[in-house]
C-alpha cells in the first residue's frame, strides 16, 4: 500500500462500508489520513474515527468538493552522469 495512490482520497467525503458480524456497518465523513494500515475519518458530526484498512469492504467517494492537493513525488531513479572508467585510480 505504499504506492501512495491512496493519498488522492485525503480530503474526500466518503462512506466506508465494513462487514461486522453478519451485518454491514457504515461510517460517513471526510478522510483525514490513510497511513500504517489505518484510515482516519472525520465524521460529519465532528467525531473522529480510526478504521483498520483490513476491515474496509468498500469506500464510496461521495463528491469531490473537499479536495486537498497531494505532494508530487518523483519516482524516477537518480542517474549518475559520471563517466565510467574501470581502471581509474582513486586518490
Buried (B, 14 or more C-beta within 10 A) or exposed (E): EEEEEBBBBBBBBBBBBBEEEEEEEEBBBBBBBBBEEBBBBBEEEEEEBEBEBEBBEEBEEBEEEBEEEBEEEEEEEEEEEEEEEEEEEEE
